[in-house]
Amino acid sequence: MTMTEQSTPRASQHTCPSCAAPVPSADDETQESPQERVNRRWNEILQETRVAQTGVQILFGFLLSVAFTPYFHSLETFDHVVYVTTVILGASGTGALIAPVSLHRFLSGQRMKDDIIAIASRLMVCGMVLLALTIGGTLLLLLHVVVPGLLAELLVGSVMLWFALCWYGLPVWLRRRSARRGRRSAGERS
């Protein structure tokens, strides 16, 4: 089975409504073979990468076009610094989010799928941080031109706080809650 092939869904699995991928039940996850698990994890990374890549590439394309508008040259030095920083963040985010594809292409067939998944996961997190910073920089650039004074920075700070809560805080909270439940369940069984 190749990295991009999905395992056949078991009878007890249902299909994810948003991506039509088979979703194993809790019982199935404990019964999956190591090969099924690694293939499932790789397919999940591919789906996540597709979503994030599209967002960062569209945003990066927009940023590249801004420098060629007539209004760009009349911006203040601060806005130029924010623009250059944001373009570099966007390019870096694009590189991090496309890297799993390169890893797969160069290392396919090398029996390194577990390593590829571990590295691809880290690259995805890095790419998401860079994407969030790119969005923040883009918002700062736009709002600094449109909204007077300190309000632009406050609005951007609020949006970045929202991103931090949604993209990082919520997953960390859910992971800790799941770990507490697991410890409680293990304690009840003993």
Long-range contacts (C-beta under 8 A, 24 or more apart in sequence): 1-35, 1-39, 2-108, 3-39, 3-42, 3-104, 3-108, 3-113, 3-116, 4-42, 4-43, 4-46, 5-39, 6-39, 6-40, 6-43, 7-36, 7-39, 7-40, 19-47, 21-47, 38-113, 38-114, 38-117, 39-113, 41-117, 42-113, 42-116, 42-117, 45-100, 45-117, 45-120, 45-121, 45-124, 46-100, 48-124, 49-97, 49-98, 49-100, 49-101, 49-120, 49-124, 52-97, 52-124, 52-127, 52-128, 52-131, 53-94, 53-97, 53-98, 55-131, 56-90, 56-93, 56-94, 56-97, 56-127, 56-130, 56-131, 56-134, 57-94, 59-90, 59-131, 59-134, 59-135, 59-138, 60-87, 60-90, 60-91, 60-93, 60-94, 60-134, 62-138, 63-87, 63-90, 63-134, 63-138, 66-141, 75-145, 78-144, 79-141, 79-144, 79-145, 82-137, 82-140, 82-141, 82-144, 83-137, 83-141, 85-137, 86-133, 86-134, 86-137, 86-138, 86-140, 86-141, 89-130, 89-133, 89-134, 89-137, 90-130, 90-134, 92-130, 93-127, 93-130, 93-131, 93-133, 93-134, 94-127, 96-123, 96-124, 96-126, 96-127, 96-130, 97-123, 97-124, 97-127, 97-131, 99-123, 99-127, 100-124, 128-167, 132-160, 132-163, 132-164, 132-167, 135-159, 135-163, 136-160, 136-163
